Amino acid sequence: MARINKLVEARCPEGVEFRRLGEVGDFIRGNGLQKTDLRDAGAPAIHYGQLHTHYGVWAEETRSFVDPALAARLRRAQPGDLLVVTTSEDDAAVAKATAWVGTGEVAISGDAYIYRHRAEPKYMSYFFQSELFQEQKARLITGTKVRRISGEALGRIRVPVPPLEVQREIVRILDTFTELEAELEAELEARRRQYSRMHESLLDGARSPQELPLAHLLREPLSNGRSVPDGDGYPVLKLTAVHGPTVDVSQHKLGAWPVHEGRRFRIEAGDLLVVRGNGSKSLIARSCMVERSEEIAFPDTLIRLRPDLNKVSQRYLFYVWESPSTRRQLEAAAKASSGVWKVSQDDLARIVLRVPPLDEQRRIVATLDAFDALVSDLSIGLPAELAARRKQYEYYRDKLLTFKELPA
């Protein structure tokens, strides 16, 4: 920090110029690229959904490609451009940005902008993460079910533009934090792979299991939620609530139906919620446990499972549902529609699960719970260290991107 402070003092002693993003560069909307167009080889391409899930502050290469003839008809980012997502259900993910620092052009889908600017690419991408950017962005987001931001609105956001030498020094410092975080993430990922192997081994080695279809393990039939019209009313979960082993009940929006109707789809302790569709086949029908009964309904994008506790515990059902053997059955049953993989209630009801006696289920759950804590619990071990590193990074990122403004 001492070096950057001296550099700022020497190069901009009176303060730093703040300019609107629209003055520093241009927002160019992507076009035409669908998930079904993506290939394992060809011309580099990025679908906007991948910016949410696969890309960080910058990228040098793509995970996907398209036919070169199609790429020639698409809008393409050049090295140094930012790739900016325009839509999400989650405000925090709207305008997530990745600096493209590869050696050639990359085709970009709609629902993303190419931001062609005259600044250090990584500096600008770090700015898009900053508290200063997020505060300004929050006032410009529109939409209800799907939240979005326009290029015109993004163009009004003000960014500090110090000399390039200062921008590059900030990038050097923040890259160091990012690399340290990546090392911890790689180590944690190795632990998760170990956990996955143990997960499969324990379930495959269970004593005296029966193989039963899901429908035989439930105390009532599978149930879809209902659609969520605009307006006030009984609260309904967002899809973002179903990430991780337990439902995050803070993630909800309001529906427009009366309380007595909404309560027909109320979530209760012991339920599992399963996502009906996903853009990735490998993530189809991911599940999440409801720990407490809540005055919140589930939407038609989810399916509710209510286990018969005389046959299967909630936690065992969750673990066996997320096992590799179950995932393979779900992928085989999934059907694609408009780039989204989906499963029906009938598909789920026929999935065959290995179910040992209840005492054996408890033994398996206890072992998996203990190991899961080592790879997921933010209060201990690697997850705690990674969480602390991220907080440190966020603190220094916002501190480094805070400048005294040059008087007009």
Secondary structure in CASP SS format (residue, H / E / C, confidence):
PFRMAT SS
TARGET T0000
AUTHOR 0000-0000-0000
METHOD secondary structure of the structure
MODEL  1
M C 1.00
A H 1.00
R H 1.00
I H 1.00
N H 1.00
K H 1.00
L H 1.00
V H 1.00
E H 1.00
A H 1.00
R H 1.00
C C 1.00
P C 1.00
E C 1.00
G C 1.00
V E 1.00
E C 1.00
F E 1.00
R E 1.00
R E 1.00
L H 1.00
G H 1.00
E H 1.00
V H 1.00
G E 1.00
D E 1.00
F E 1.00
I E 1.00
R E 1.00
G C 1.00
N C 1.00
G C 1.00
L C 1.00
Q C 1.00
K H 1.00
T H 1.00
D H 1.00
L C 1.00
R E 1.00
D C 1.00
A C 1.00
G C 1.00
A E 1.00
P E 1.00
A E 1.00
I E 1.00
H C 1.00
Y H 1.00
G H 1.00
Q H 1.00
L H 1.00
H H 1.00
T H 1.00
H C 1.00
Y C 1.00
G C 1.00
V C 1.00
W E 1.00
A E 1.00
E C 1.00
E C 1.00
T C 1.00
R C 1.00
S E 1.00
F E 1.00
V E 1.00
D C 1.00
P H 1.00
A H 1.00
L H 1.00
A H 1.00
A C 1.00
R C 1.00
L C 1.00
R C 1.00
R E 1.00
A E 1.00
Q C 1.00
P C 1.00
G C 1.00
D C 1.00
L E 1.00
L E 1.00
V E 1.00
V E 1.00
T C 1.00
T E 1.00
S E 1.00
E C 1.00
D C 1.00
D H 1.00
A H 1.00
A H 1.00
V C 1.00
A C 1.00
K C 1.00
A E 1.00
T E 1.00
A E 1.00
W E 1.00
V C 1.00
G C 1.00
T C 1.00
G C 1.00
E C 1.00
V E 1.00
A E 1.00
I E 1.00
S C 1.00
G C 1.00
D C 1.00
A E 1.00
Y E 1.00
I E 1.00
Y E 1.00
R E 1.00
H E 1.00
R C 1.00
A C 1.00
E C 1.00
P H 1.00
K H 1.00
Y H 1.00
M H 1.00
S H 1.00
Y H 1.00
F H 1.00
F H 1.00
Q H 1.00
S C 1.00
E H 1.00
L H 1.00
F H 1.00
Q H 1.00
E H 1.00
Q H 1.00
K H 1.00
A H 1.00
R C 1.00
L C 1.00
I C 1.00
T E 1.00
G C 1.00
T C 1.00
K C 1.00
V C 1.00
R E 1.00
R E 1.00
I C 1.00
S C 1.00
G H 1.00
E H 1.00
A H 1.00
L H 1.00
G C 1.00
R C 1.00
I C 1.00
R E 1.00
V E 1.00
P E 1.00
V C 1.00
P C 1.00
P C 1.00
L H 1.00
E H 1.00
V H 1.00
Q H 1.00
R H 1.00
E H 1.00
I H 1.00
V H 1.00
R H 1.00
I H 1.00
L H 1.00
D H 1.00
T H 1.00
F H 1.00
T H 1.00
E H 1.00
L H 1.00
E H 1.00
A H 1.00
E H 1.00
L H 1.00
E H 1.00
A H 1.00
E H 1.00
L H 1.00
E H 1.00
A H 1.00
R H 1.00
R H 1.00
R H 1.00
Q H 1.00
Y H 1.00
S H 1.00
R H 1.00
M H 1.00
H H 1.00
E H 1.00
S H 1.00
L H 1.00
L H 1.00
D H 1.00
G C 1.00
A C 1.00
R C 1.00
S C 1.00
P C 1.00
Q E 1.00
E E 1.00
L E 1.00
P E 1.00
L H 1.00
A H 1.00
H H 1.00
L H 1.00
L E 1.00
R C 1.00
E C 1.00
P C 1.00
L C 1.00
S E 1.00
N E 1.00
G C 1.00
R E 1.00
S C 1.00
V C 1.00
P C 1.00
D C 1.00
G C 1.00
D C 1.00
G C 1.00
Y C 1.00
P E 1.00
V E 1.00
L E 1.00
K C 1.00
L H 1.00
T H 1.00
A H 1.00
V C 1.00
H C 1.00
G C 1.00
P C 1.00
T E 1.00
V C 1.00
D C 1.00
V C 1.00
S C 1.00
Q C 1.00
H E 1.00
K E 1.00
L E 1.00
G C 1.00
A C 1.00
W C 1.00
P C 1.00
V H 1.00
H H 1.00
E H 1.00
G H 1.00
R H 1.00
R H 1.00
F H 1.00
R E 1.00
I C 1.00
E C 1.00
A C 1.00
G C 1.00
D C 1.00
L E 1.00
L E 1.00
V E 1.00
V E 1.00
R C 1.00
G E 1.00
N E 1.00
G C 1.00
S C 1.00
K H 1.00
S H 1.00
L H 1.00
I C 1.00
A C 1.00
R C 1.00
S E 1.00
C E 1.00
M E 1.00
V C 1.00
E C 1.00
R C 1.00
S C 1.00
E C 1.00
E C 1.00
I C 1.00
A E 1.00
F C 1.00
P E 1.00
D C 1.00
T C 1.00
L E 1.00
I E 1.00
R E 1.00
L E 1.00
R C 1.00
P E 1.00
D C 1.00
L C 1.00
N C 1.00
K C 1.00
V C 1.00
S C 1.00
Q H 1.00
R H 1.00
Y H 1.00
L H 1.00
F H 1.00
Y H 1.00
V H 1.00
W H 1.00
E C 1.00
S C 1.00
P H 1.00
S H 1.00
T H 1.00
R H 1.00
R H 1.00
Q H 1.00
L H 1.00
E H 1.00
A H 1.00
A H 1.00
A C 1.00
K E 1.00
A E 1.00
S E 1.00
S C 1.00
G C 1.00
V E 1.00
W E 1.00
K E 1.00
V C 1.00
S C 1.00
Q H 1.00
D H 1.00
D H 1.00
L H 1.00
A H 1.00
R C 1.00
I C 1.00
V E 1.00
L E 1.00
R E 1.00
V E 1.00
P C 1.00
P C 1.00
L H 1.00
D H 1.00
E H 1.00
Q H 1.00
R H 1.00
R H 1.00
I H 1.00
V H 1.00
A H 1.00
T H 1.00
L H 1.00
D H 1.00
A H 1.00
F H 1.00
D H 1.00
A H 1.00
L H 1.00
V H 1.00
S H 1.00
D C 1.00
L C 1.00
S C 1.00
I C 1.00
G H 1.00
L H 1.00
P H 1.00
A H 1.00
E H 1.00
L H 1.00
A H 1.00
A H 1.00
R H 1.00
R H 1.00
K H 1.00
Q H 1.00
Y H 1.00
E H 1.00
Y H 1.00
Y H 1.00
R H 1.00
D H 1.00
K H 1.00
L H 1.00
L C 1.00
T C 1.00
F C 1.00
K C 1.00
E E 1.00
L C 1.00
P C 1.00
A C 1.00
END
